[in-house]
Amino acid sequence: MASFFKIPELPGVKIPWYGRLSLEDWRPLKQHIYQRDGGLCQYCHTQVAYEKSHCHHVLPLSEGGVNHPSNLKTACHGCHEDKHPFMNPLRASS
């Protein structure tokens, strides 16, 4: 498997399959997932403002998850916190 993938809607952006992303790579990917999900939390189905949204890895990177959109969902803060009760509050905007 190649170490990067491309998303047709994000021309010129190559995203690594594995590992933490730089903000330069993360921001367009988060925006793409938010738009794909219609700005809705995919767990409680409430509308969430982009600035308050989270982009959740369904299978965590630490457990072998990837950065591909098929493993990412938009989540509100409450639902994301429910999935990660130990989450560092300084990362709440990610």
N, C-alpha and C positions, 0 to 999 in steps of 0.2 A: 504494500500500500504506500502511496506517495505520502510524504510528510506534511503536505499542504493540500488544501482543497479550495475551490473557487465557487462562488455563488453567482449565478448569472445576473441577478439584480444588483450586485456590487462589483461592477467592472473594475479590473485592476487590483482588486483586493485578494491576497492569498492568505488563508487562515490556517494556522497549524492545527492538525488533528488533536494533538495531545498537549497537556501542560497549560500553565497559566498564560494568559495572553497579555500583551502590552496594551495600554489604553488605546493606542493607535489602531490595533486590531480589534479590541473589544467593543469600542463605541459603535462602529458601523454594524457589527454583528448583532449587538443588543438592539439597535434601531431596527434592523431587519426583522428580528424575532418579534419585537413589539408591533410592528406593522403587520406581519403575518398573522399575529394573534388578535388583531383588531383592537389593541389596547385593553384587552380583557385579561384579568387574572385567570389562568387556565385551571385553577383549583376551585375558587369560589364564584367565578364568572362575574365579578364586579368590574366596572370600568376603573382603570387606574391611570393617573397622569404619568406621562413618560418619565418625568423627573423623579417620581416616587416609585417607579416600577423596578422590579428586580428581574434578572434573567437567570433562571434556575437550571442547573445541570440535573436532569432527572437521575441519571447514574453519575454520581460524583466522580470528578477527576481522580480522586484518591482511591476509587474502587475500579478504575479502568475505563471510566467514561470519557467521551470525546467532546470536542467543541463544535461538532456538526449540528446544524439546526434540528436534526431528528432527535437530538438529546437535550434540546433547550426548550424551555417554556417561559412565558411571561408570568410573573407572580407579583401579587401585592406584598407589602412588607409583612403583614400578619401571617399570610400563608407561607411565605418564605421562612419566616422565623419559626413557624410550626415545624417545617422540614429540618431546620438547623437551629435548635434552641441555644446552641453554644456560639452562634454566629457573632463575630466581633462587630459591635455597633459602629465602629469607624468605617466599616465596609458596607454600611446600609444602603449606599447609593449605587452599588454595583449590580 
